[in-house]
Amino acid sequence: MAKKKNITQDKIIELYMNSVLISGKPNSIYAFALQNNFEETDFYKHFSSFKSLEKSIFGIFTKETIHLLHKTEAYQEYSSKDKLLSFYFTFFELLTANRSYVLWQFQDMKSDFSKLAVLKELRSEFLKYISEIEIEKIDFKNDKINKIQDKTITEAYWMQLLMILKFWIDDESSNFEKTDVFIEKSVKAAFDIQQITPVKSVIDLAKFLWKEKGTSV
């Protein structure tokens, strides 16, 4: 009898992705371990189920994207806009390298997949990333309002990522060139809408008018 392999988390992920693409999702963890000659208990050292494994794959794509960005020295000097563009381009390069698996994962996808459990770790890592790239915001001098603003901004960028993901899945252009264009236009539009200076001007005007109204009463 062949000696059982020592198995790592990365190897389990590799074997699982190959398995679902070649022969379909394994019937059980036991069958998957037996097929790949490692102990079933070794699977549970890393994952509690196939579902937890699938969630981790998208989380790993996100973590690897951020790792690659931070390896680029110039990245630290980028504006928040350029950091986000770099994130999207790098992230979708990784997805393209694993496109067959991603398409398999979303083969039964509805038009709205924002609540798909498989994206839970991706969402967590991405929202943390958005909060760290210091997108310019308005200081309302009120903690509750600032927290609402923070949540609104991070959720808006999460929806943007989902929109780009859906576009990429449907993209049939060579080398996914249309997705690159969509990324650039989406990010530009988001940052244009979020321009702080004109918004501050509107707020200052509103404050002035409110003050004038109060003094005229």
Buried (B, 14 or more C-beta within 10 A) or exposed (E): EEEEBEBEBEBBBEBBBEBBEEEEEBEEBEEBBEEBEBBEEBBEEBBEEBEEBBBBBBBBBBBEBBEBBEEEEEBEEBEBBBBBBBBBBBBBEBBBEBBEBBEBBBEEEEEEBBEBEBBBBBBEBBBEBBEEBEBEBEEEEEEEEBEEBBEEBBEEBBEBBBEBBBBBBEBEEEEBEBBBEBBEEBBEEBBEEBEEEEEEEEEEEEEEEEEEEEEEE
